[in-house]
Amino acid sequence: MAQAKSMAQNKNTKTTATKKLTASEEVLKKEIVGKVNRHFGKVMEDATPHMVYTACALTVRDRIMEKWAVSHQTVKKMGAKKLYYLSFEFLMGRLLCTNILNLMQTEEYQHVLNDLGYSLPEIAELENDAGLGNGGLGRLAACFIDSLTTLDLPAYGCTIRYEYGLFRQKIVDGYQTELPDSWLDNGNAWEIARPEETVEVKFGGEVYTDWVDGKFTCRYNNSHTILAMPYDVPLCGYDSKIVNKLRLWSSKSPDQETVKIGQNCLIRSLFISMIHTLQWLFLK
């Protein structure tokens, strides 16, 4: 927050010399300004640095989404197999600079942001780290999915959309105090909500399995139900043709009440849902 205020105060005092923008950079500049206008209802003079960050991220996401549409049809026509990577953690890191680099457009964004009175490193620092893990497991999963995408191999990552991350550490009187990591307070520009693909997840009770007409089925008795709503984060590799996705599962109460489900129940139930999804994919 302090950094954003400092950037806003210094914006009008900076006299950075910028070279004339190319035609493609002028188009990009109009896109960023347009995002600020339409997404926030602000002109550039009144925009906060975080608004500029979001506008940049949305223009990057638009480019990735266009590639994704073509990529999806290509993979579909090829009939290619897909790899599904399930992990409780995916530490992808800050995606703005990574995605711009993978799209081979780092210089363009640097020039345009300089022309607008900002710098790419300053804007990139405003992005919150996605609280989707803790350490080695999440980083390893992120490296795998990034490598697969760069190699143009169709792959989907599946994990949980932790609303408050692992925790934010604070030392009080020499002891660790755990606080929520509110990484979603400003939204997540990279994710696309998929409410139409919401599924029921049941936990507790008894589970009875059977084969009906050659299909594996499950029947639940005395179980509790939550709704699992997916969010998709498109992932592009370095100069890759394929765009893969990281699917984040979020829990909701089926009766829309403000019922809080314990983290352990959420992890267990969504993991079971993932296993059932894989069974359906491999056995259909």
C-alpha angles and dihedrals in degrees: 000000000000090000092052091051091049091051091050092050093048096043096087094041098053116101100187112167111235128186122234113283121245121238092262091048090052088054090050091049091053090050093053093046089047092053090052090050098046101032098044104016090237137123117231093256090061098038120114120227090252090055088053090050091052091047091052092047091051092052089050091048090051090057092048092048091054089053090045093057091053092042092052092054092046093053091045093053092047091052086222121176117246129219117224114205113196117193136152087225137042114175100190095161124211108339106196099082092033093055093043089052092047089052089051091237104114095119093048093054092044092053094045094048091047088052089053092050099260138095128230095235091052093049093044090055089064092067115102117231107248106250094224101127151354114241145309099007093054094044092049091051091049092050091050095051091044092051093047091051094048088051089053093243115147109243138154126205119210125196144133124283099231105200094201102027119225099307141291112244124227126173113221119181090341095309131106116251119193118220129178117269099226095195093151097057091106094036128249113271093194101057128086116205115229104194090158089066096052112138136192117250120195127199134176125025122066129318122208120190130197144156114248119184090340094310127114111238136184128206122195129204127190092357132146119237131215129172119244112206118190129221119194125214112194114224125201125188128219106297088335129158095209122075115200129186142230110216116209118196119212126188126231134178112252092223092048090238118141092257114157115213119206116256093238092054090048094051093046096046096046091047089054089049090053091051092050090048091053091048089053093048095049097040102042 
